[in-house]
């Protein structure tokens, strides 16, 4: 037993309150090194007569990555206080682990045991419940639909032209209103808009006025109308908050440009030296990615903080939006986000707070800042397996399980799982325009734990390289849309909506091997049990899945001929045949 590999610490993703009575406890061991782990727990103030008076719970090997096993147990402390210790066993040895370290002898309760001191309701991380059931759709407003020619920019181009970093096609909020039928029929229940506030670019990440909808998109009243119509259709609305930086036309920054050190707003920004200029391609003030037109805001300054928190409150109170996606969230100080959460949740406790970052985000997901982050590590694993074929089934399963082990369950349930966005090449392009690969990736995304997001146009076959190619105009000509792909997305989303196990049920891999491009996984809850077998190779395959006995019925989502086929498992497992670049969906018959 390799003791150096064993790890646990209270709080964060290792010991956390899942609800008002349950605390999940996790421990890490070397991969395939430990046969059994048991957690012993009780109340630290009880007068115990020995370890036999404590509660013992066998831990489940929940996840496994390239190096480690991750074990979990649910504990229900009788008086909301939890003191606990671990007993780890392999074929030849056993060892106890407490806060003091490792020991061979049975530890005396509760001296030096780990503690979750008290299950305070205010400390429970509780993301909005509706997010677990949502299917998001990301819209880049300038390229979705032109519904009102009267607000077009002067240099507007005909719809569907070649996208460039600085050209315009007239997309607006009225265009979204005109096409809500498409979203509703697709099964979308939430929209994430990239920025819509007044700015000088087509992407609007250089905000000029945080209190005004950009005139090229419409008006504040038009946004309010759009939000209300979306709500009437059961669709939530998430706006993009660009609080890390503003635009070069933001009035306080203009004042600093003009007045320098005499400006009343000079401390609103991070100025290293005056005058504000660019020397050897590096601005003399902090910016987003060395971009002079996007100066970084000083979110520690009281006036900046008050201004931005008023913005966050205003659009929820006055327009009724359902939350915020936070741009470059990891570069803003944690204290600002704590106050941001308090401000937003005071207005709407069900508001969804989503942080943008391209890495693991546990430090932002402890109940005091965000509800979720954009899950780019998930995105990269999906690209590596389904699109680029850089990893095999085992590597993919390990990457996914590493992500799941990185967060509490309630964070995983609302994690924002995307396959592409305005910041990446489109999924179809990443798949080499192979729609079979695209369908496999979408199938996993839409049946995985977390909240899936579809980038506008993926469902009809839009392709595109990195920005600006990924920001092309939505295709509304049905003759130019891929009707089969659209039917597939509608069917898969409908399947997800229809079965709770595919949204909030347990998840586990049942087949993922080295040098093999077939994966199989299970989703299950009290209402149903499902198996998904995905074949990322060109060759048809027969796999034996090691699951308990049962009778399974094949389910079709695209009028495939195998719909309704019955398969029976036995003590040798369940034999499943799957065609090359294809899939099988099986539901346990009740």
C-alpha positions in Angstrom: 0.0 0.0 0.0 1.6 3.2 -1.2 0.9 5.7 1.7 2.4 8.6 -0.2 -0.5 8.4 -2.7 -3.2 8.6 -0.1 -4.8 12.0 0.2 -7.7 13.6 2.1 -8.5 17.0 3.5 -11.8 18.3 5.0 -14.0 20.6 2.9 -13.7 21.5 -0.9 -14.3 18.4 -3.0 -13.0 16.0 -0.3 -15.7 16.5 2.4 -18.7 18.6 1.6 -22.4 19.0 2.5 -24.5 17.7 -0.4 -27.8 18.7 1.3 -29.1 19.6 4.7 -28.4 16.2 6.2 -25.8 14.5 4.1 -22.0 15.0 3.9 -20.0 13.3 1.1 -16.6 12.1 2.2 -13.9 11.2 -0.3 -10.3 9.9 -0.2 -7.7 9.3 -2.9 -5.5 6.2 -3.2 -3.0 4.9 -5.7 -4.7 3.3 -8.7 -5.6 -0.4 -8.1 -3.6 -0.4 -4.8 -6.3 -0.6 -2.1 -9.0 -3.2 -2.0 -11.3 -1.7 0.6 -11.8 1.6 2.4 -14.2 2.2 5.3 -15.0 5.5 6.9 -15.8 5.4 10.6 -17.7 8.4 12.0 -19.7 9.9 14.8 -20.3 13.0 16.9 -17.1 14.4 18.5 -18.9 15.2 21.7 -20.4 11.7 22.3 -18.9 9.7 25.1 -17.8 6.7 23.0 -16.7 3.4 24.5 -14.5 2.5 21.5 -14.4 2.3 17.7 -17.2 -0.3 17.8 -19.7 2.4 18.9 -19.0 4.5 15.8 -20.9 4.3 12.5 -18.9 2.5 9.8 -19.7 2.9 6.0 -17.9 1.0 3.2 -16.7 3.5 0.7 -17.3 3.1 -3.1 -14.5 3.4 -5.6 -16.3 6.1 -7.5 -13.8 7.3 -10.1 -10.4 6.3 -11.4 -7.9 8.3 -13.5 -4.4 7.6 -14.8 -2.8 7.6 -11.4 -5.4 7.4 -8.6 -8.6 5.8 -7.3 -11.2 8.1 -5.7 -13.4 6.6 -3.0 -16.7 8.2 -1.7 -19.2 7.5 1.1 -22.3 9.3 2.2 -22.5 10.1 5.9 -25.4 11.3 7.8 -24.2 12.8 11.1 -26.8 12.4 13.8 -26.2 15.9 15.2 -24.8 17.7 12.1 -21.2 17.4 13.6 -18.9 14.9 11.9 -15.7 13.4 13.2 -14.3 10.6 11.0 -11.3 8.3 10.3 -10.5 6.0 7.4 -9.5 2.3 7.5 -7.7 1.2 4.3 -7.0 -2.4 3.4 -5.2 -4.3 0.7 -4.6 -8.0 0.3 -1.9 -8.1 2.9 -2.2 -5.1 5.2 -4.4 -2.5 6.8 -3.8 1.0 8.0 -5.8 3.8 9.7 -5.7 7.4 8.6 -6.6 10.3 10.8 -5.8 14.0 10.7 -2.5 13.1 12.5 -1.5 10.7 9.7 -1.2 6.9 9.4 -1.2 4.3 12.2 -1.5 0.6 12.5 -3.4 0.5 15.7 -7.1 1.3 15.9 -7.4 5.1 16.7 -9.2 6.3 19.8 -12.4 8.2 18.9 -12.3 11.1 18.3 -8.8 12.2 19.1 -7.1 13.7 16.1 -9.9 12.5 13.8 -10.8 14.6 10.7 -13.7 16.9 11.4 -16.5 18.6 9.4 -17.3 20.8 12.4 -20.9 21.6 11.8 -23.3 21.3 8.9 -24.5 24.9 8.7 -27.3 25.5 6.2 -25.7 28.8 5.1 -22.5 26.9 4.1 -24.3 24.4 1.8 -23.4 24.9 -1.8 -26.8 24.8 -3.5 -26.8 25.8 -7.2 -30.2 26.6 -8.8 -32.1 23.4 -9.2 -33.4 24.3 -12.7 -29.9 24.2 -14.2 -29.7 20.4 -13.8 -32.6 20.0 -16.2 -31.6 22.8 -18.7 -30.3 22.5 -22.2 -28.4 25.7 -23.1 -28.0 27.3 -26.5 -25.3 29.9 -27.1 -26.1 32.8 -29.3 -23.6 35.3 -30.8 -26.2 38.0 -31.4 -24.5 39.8 -34.4 -24.6 36.5 -36.4 -27.8 34.8 -35.4 -30.6 36.6 -37.3 -31.3 40.1 -38.7 -34.8 40.8 -37.6 -34.8 44.6 -37.8 -33.1 46.3 -40.7 -33.7 49.7 -39.2 -31.0 49.2 -36.6 -28.3 47.8 -39.0 -24.8 49.3 -38.9 -24.1 51.6 -41.9 -21.6 49.1 -43.3 -23.8 46.0 -42.9 -23.2 43.2 -45.4 -25.7 40.7 -46.9 -26.5 37.9 -44.6 -24.3 34.8 -44.9 -21.1 36.5 -46.1 -17.6 35.7 -45.1 -17.1 36.5 -41.3 -14.2 38.8 -40.5 -13.1 40.3 -37.1 -14.5 43.7 -38.0 -17.5 43.2 -40.3 -21.3 43.3 -39.6 -24.3 41.4 -40.8 -27.0 43.0 -38.7 -28.0 40.3 -36.2 -30.2 41.7 -33.4 -32.6 40.8 -30.6 -35.6 41.0 -33.0 -33.9 38.3 -35.0 -33.8 36.1 -31.9 -37.5 36.8 -31.2 -38.4 35.8 -34.8 -36.7 32.4 -34.4 -37.7 31.2 -30.9 -39.9 28.5 -32.6 -36.6 27.0 -33.8 -35.2 26.9 -30.3 -38.3 25.6 -28.7 -38.7 22.8 -31.3 -35.0 22.0 -30.7 -35.7 21.5 -27.0 -33.7 24.5 -25.8 -34.7 25.7 -22.3 -32.0 28.3 -21.7 -30.1 30.8 -23.9 -26.6 32.2 -23.2 -26.0 35.4 -25.1 -22.5 36.8 -25.6 -22.4 40.5 -24.7 -25.3 42.7 -25.9 -24.3 46.0 -24.3 -23.2 49.1 -26.2 -19.7 48.6 -27.6 -17.6 49.4 -30.7 -17.0 45.8 -32.0 -19.2 43.1 -33.5 -18.4 40.9 -30.5 -19.2 43.6 -27.8 -16.6 42.5 -25.3 -15.3 46.1 -25.2 -18.2 47.6 -23.3 -18.9 51.3 -23.6 -22.2 51.5 -21.6 -23.1 48.7 -19.2 -26.6 50.1 -18.8 -27.6 50.2 -22.4 -28.3 47.5 -25.0 -26.2 48.2 -28.1 -28.3 50.2 -30.6 -27.4 47.7 -33.4 -29.1 45.0 -31.3 -32.1 46.9 -30.2 -33.2 48.7 -27.0 -33.5 47.9 -23.3 -37.2 47.6 -23.9 -36.7 45.1 -26.7 -34.5 43.0 -24.4 -37.2 43.1 -21.8 -39.7 41.9 -24.3 -37.4 39.1 -25.5 -36.8 37.9 -21.9 -40.6 37.9 -21.2 -41.4 36.0 -24.4 -38.6 33.5 -23.6 -40.0 33.0 -20.1 -43.5 32.4 -21.5 -42.0 29.6 -23.6 -40.1 28.1 -20.6 -36.7 29.4 -21.8 -34.3 31.1 -19.3 -31.9 33.9 -20.3 -28.2 34.3 -19.3 -26.3 37.5 -20.2 -22.6 38.0 -20.5 -21.0 40.2 -17.8 -17.7 41.6 -18.9 -16.4 42.9 -15.5 -12.7 42.1 -15.8 -12.3 44.9 -18.4 -14.2 47.5 -20.2 -13.8 49.1 -23.6 -11.6 52.0 -24.6 -14.8 54.2 -25.1 -16.0 53.6 -21.6 -16.4 57.2 -20.3 -14.2 56.8 -17.1 -11.4 55.4 -19.2 -11.8 58.2 -21.8 -11.5 60.6 -18.9 -8.2 59.0 -17.8 -6.9 59.1 -21.4 -7.7 62.8 -21.5 -6.6 63.9 -18.0 -4.0 61.4 -17.0 -3.0 61.5 -13.4 -5.5 64.4 -12.8 -8.5 62.2 -13.7 -10.9 61.3 -10.9 -11.1 57.9 -12.4 -7.4 57.0 -12.6 -7.7 54.5 -9.8 -10.6 52.7 -11.6 -7.8 51.1 -13.6 -4.4 49.4 -13.1 -2.0 52.1 -14.5 1.7 51.3 -14.2 2.8 54.6 -15.6 1.4 57.8 -17.3 0.7 58.7 -20.0 -1.4 55.8 -21.1 0.4 54.4 -24.2 1.7 51.2 -25.8 5.5 50.6 -25.6 6.9 47.7 -27.5 3.4 46.2 -27.9 2.8 46.3 -24.1 0.4 48.9 -22.7 1.4 51.0 -19.7 -1.8 49.9 -18.0 -3.2 46.4 -17.4 -5.6 45.1 -20.0 -7.2 41.9 -21.3 -4.4 40.0 -23.1 -2.3 43.1 -23.9 -5.2 44.6 -25.9 -5.2 48.4 -25.4 -8.9 48.7 -26.3 -9.8 46.5 -23.3 -8.4 48.1 -20.1 -8.7 46.0 -17.0 -11.0 47.4 -14.3 -9.8 47.7 -10.7 -12.6 45.7 -9.0 -11.1 46.3 -5.6 -11.9 50.0 -5.9 -15.1 50.9 -3.9 -16.5 53.0 -6.7 -15.9 50.4 -9.4 -17.3 47.7 -7.2 -20.5 49.8 -6.5 -20.9 50.6 -10.2 -20.5 46.9 -11.4 -22.7 45.5 -8.7 -25.4 48.0 -9.6 -25.2 46.7 -13.2 -25.5 43.1 -12.0 -28.6 44.0 -9.9 -30.2 46.2 -12.5 -30.6 43.7 -15.4 -32.1 41.1 -13.0 -34.5 43.5 -11.3 -35.6 45.6 -14.4 -35.4 43.0 -17.2 -35.7 39.7 -15.4 -32.7 37.8 -16.7 -31.9 34.5 -15.1 -28.2 34.9 -14.4 -24.8 35.9 -15.6 -22.0 34.3 -17.5 -18.8 36.0 -16.2 -16.1 36.8 -18.8 -12.4 36.2 -17.8 -13.7 35.4 -14.4 -10.5 33.9 -13.1 -8.6 37.2 -13.4 -11.0 39.1 -11.1 -10.4 39.1 -7.3 -12.3 36.5 -5.3 -13.7 39.1 -2.9 -15.5 40.9 -5.7 -17.1 37.7 -6.8 -18.2 37.0 -3.2 -20.0 40.3 -3.1 -21.3 39.8 -6.6 -22.9 36.5 -5.5 -24.5 38.1 -2.5 -25.9 40.9 -4.6 -27.3 38.7 -7.3 -28.7 36.1 -5.0 -30.4 38.7 -2.9 -32.4 39.7 -6.0 -33.0 36.3 -7.4 -31.8 33.2 -5.4 -32.4 31.1 -8.5 -30.0 33.1 -10.7 -27.3 31.0 -12.3 -23.7 32.4 -11.9 -21.4 30.9 -14.5 -17.7 31.7 -14.6 -15.5 31.5 -17.7 -12.2 29.8 -17.2 -10.2 27.3 -19.2 -8.9 25.3 -16.2 -10.1 23.5 -13.0 -12.1 25.9 -10.9 -12.6 24.4 -7.4 -11.6 27.6 -5.7 -14.6 29.4 -7.2 -17.1 26.6 -6.5 -17.4 26.5 -2.7 -20.8 28.2 -2.4 -19.5 31.7 -2.0 -18.8 32.7 -5.6 -20.0 30.8 -8.7 -22.5 28.0 -9.3 -20.5 26.5 -12.2 -17.7 27.2 -14.6 -17.4 26.6 -18.3 -16.1 23.1 -18.4 -13.3 23.4 -20.9 -11.3 20.5 -19.5 -14.3 18.4 -20.4 -14.3 20.1 -23.8 -10.7 19.2 -24.4 -11.2 15.6 -23.4 -14.1 15.4 -25.8 -12.1 16.8 -28.7 -9.2 14.5 -28.0 -11.3 11.4 -28.1 -14.1 12.0 -30.5 -12.7 14.6 -32.9 -8.9 14.2 -33.0 -8.6 10.6 -31.9 -5.6 11.5 -29.8 -6.6 9.3 -26.9 -8.2 5.9 -26.6 -11.2 4.8 -24.6 -9.2 4.3 -21.4 -7.6 7.8 -21.7 -11.0 9.4 -22.2 -12.6 7.7 -19.3 -9.7 8.7 -17.0 -9.9 12.3 -18.2 -13.6 12.4 -17.6 -13.4 10.8 -14.2 -10.6 13.1 -13.1 -12.9 16.0 -13.9 -15.8 14.5 -11.9 -13.4 13.9 -8.9 -12.4 17.5 -9.0 -15.7 18.9 -7.9 -18.6 18.2 -5.4 -21.5 16.4 -6.9 -23.8 19.4 -6.9 -21.2 21.3 -9.0 -20.9 18.5 -11.5 -24.7 18.4 -11.8 -24.7 22.0 -13.1 -21.3 22.2 -14.8 -21.5 24.0 -18.2 -20.5 21.3 -20.7 -19.8 22.8 -24.1 -18.2 21.3 -27.2 -17.5 24.5 -29.0 -18.1 28.3 -28.7 -17.3 31.7 -30.2 -13.7 31.1 -28.8 -13.0 27.7 -30.4 -13.3 26.1 -33.9 -16.7 24.7 -34.5 -17.3 21.1 -33.5 -18.0 19.9 -37.1 -14.7 21.4 -38.2 -12.8 19.8 -35.3 -14.3 16.5 -36.4 -12.9 17.0 -40.0 -16.5 17.5 -41.2 -17.3 13.9 -40.3 -20.8 14.1 -38.9 -20.6 10.6 -37.5 -17.9 11.9 -35.1 -20.0 14.9 -34.3 -23.1 12.8 -33.5 -21.1 10.6 -31.2 -19.7 13.6 -29.3 -23.2 15.2 -29.1 -24.6 11.9 -27.8 -22.1 11.8 -25.0 -22.6 15.5 -24.1 -26.4 15.2 -24.0 -26.4 12.0 -21.9 -23.6 13.1 -19.4 -23.8 14.6 -16.0 -24.0 18.4 -16.2 -25.7 21.0 -18.3 -25.1 20.8 -22.0 -24.7 23.8 -24.2 -25.1 23.8 -28.0 -23.4 26.6 -30.0 -25.8 28.2 -32.4 -25.9 26.5 -35.8 -24.2 23.2 -34.8 -27.5 21.5 -35.0 -27.9 22.4 -38.7 -24.3 21.7 -39.7 -22.5 25.0 -39.5 -18.7 24.6 -39.6 -15.9 27.1 -39.1 -12.3 27.5 -38.0 -11.2 29.6 -35.1 -12.4 33.2 -34.7 -13.7 34.7 -37.0 -14.6 31.4 -38.8 -16.6 30.1 -35.9 -18.7 33.3 -35.9 -20.4 32.9 -39.2 -24.0 33.7 -39.9 -26.7 31.2 -38.8 -28.1 29.3 -41.8 -31.8 29.8 -42.0 -32.4 28.5 -45.5 -33.9 25.1 -44.8 -32.5 23.8 -48.1 -29.0 24.5 -46.9 -29.5 23.1 -43.4 -28.7 19.4 -42.6 -32.2 18.2 -41.8 -30.9 14.8 -40.6 -28.5 16.4 -38.1 -31.2 18.7 -36.9 -33.6 15.7 -36.4 -30.8 13.9 -34.5 -30.3 16.9 -32.1 -34.0 17.3 -31.5 -34.4 13.6 -30.8 -31.4 13.4 -28.4 -32.5 16.5 -26.5 -36.0 15.1 -26.2 -34.6 11.9 -24.9 -32.7 13.8 -22.2 -35.7 15.8 -21.2 -37.9 12.7 -21.0 -35.7 10.7 -18.6 -34.4 12.0 -15.3 -31.6 9.4 -15.2 -30.0 11.1 -18.2 -29.9 14.4 -16.3 -29.4 13.7 -12.6 -28.8 10.0 -12.4 -25.5 8.2 -11.4 -22.8 7.9 -14.0 -20.2 5.2 -14.5 -18.1 3.7 -17.3 -18.7 0.0 -17.9 -16.3 -0.3 -20.8 -13.2 1.8 -21.5 -10.0 0.1 -22.5 -6.5 0.8 -23.8 -6.1 0.8 -27.6 -9.8 0.6 -27.9 -12.2 3.3 -29.3 -15.4 1.7 -27.9 -16.7 3.2 -24.7 -19.8 2.2 -22.7 -21.3 4.0 -19.8 -24.4 3.7 -17.5 -26.8 6.4 -16.3 -29.3 5.3 -13.6 -31.7 6.5 -11.0 -34.9 5.2 -9.4 -36.8 5.8 -12.5 -34.7 4.0 -15.0 -31.3 2.5 -16.0 -29.6 3.1 -19.3 -26.6 1.9 -21.2 -24.8 3.8 -24.0 -22.3 2.0 -26.2 -20.3 4.4 -28.6 -18.0 3.0 -31.2 -15.4 5.6 -32.4 -13.7 3.2 -34.8 -14.6 2.3 -38.4 -15.0 -1.4 -37.6 -18.1 -3.0 -36.3 -17.6 -4.4 -32.8 -19.1 -6.8 -30.3 -18.4 -6.0 -26.7 -19.2 -7.9 -23.5 -20.3 -5.5 -20.8 -19.8 -6.7 -17.2 -23.1 -5.7 -15.7 -25.7 -7.6 -13.6 -28.3 -9.8 -15.3 -31.2 -8.1 -16.9 -33.3 -7.7 -20.0 -32.5 -4.6 -22.1 -34.4 -3.0 -24.9 -32.6 -1.1 -27.7 -33.9 2.5 -28.1 -33.7 4.4 -31.4 -33.2 8.1 -31.6 -33.0 8.4 -35.4 -35.2 5.7 -36.9 -32.4 3.1 -36.8 -33.4 -0.4 -37.6 -32.2 -1.9 -34.3 -35.0 -0.1 -32.4 -36.9 -2.5 -30.1 -34.3 -5.3 -30.2 -34.2 -7.2 -26.9 -30.9 -8.2 -25.3 -30.5 -10.4 -22.2 -27.6 -10.3 -19.8 -26.3 -13.3 -18.0 -23.5 -14.3 -15.6 -21.0 -13.8 -18.4 -22.2 -10.2 -19.1 -24.3 -8.5 -21.7 -23.2 -8.9 -25.4 -23.7 -5.8 -27.5 -23.0 -5.4 -31.2 -22.3 -1.9 -32.5 -21.5 -0.8 -36.0 -18.5 1.3 -36.9 -18.8 5.0 -36.0 -22.2 4.1 -34.5 -23.9 3.7 -31.2 -26.4 1.6 -29.2 -28.7 2.9 -26.6 -30.2 0.3 -24.2 -32.9 0.8 -21.6 -33.4 -1.8 -18.8 -36.9 -3.3 -19.1 -38.9 -3.1 -15.9 
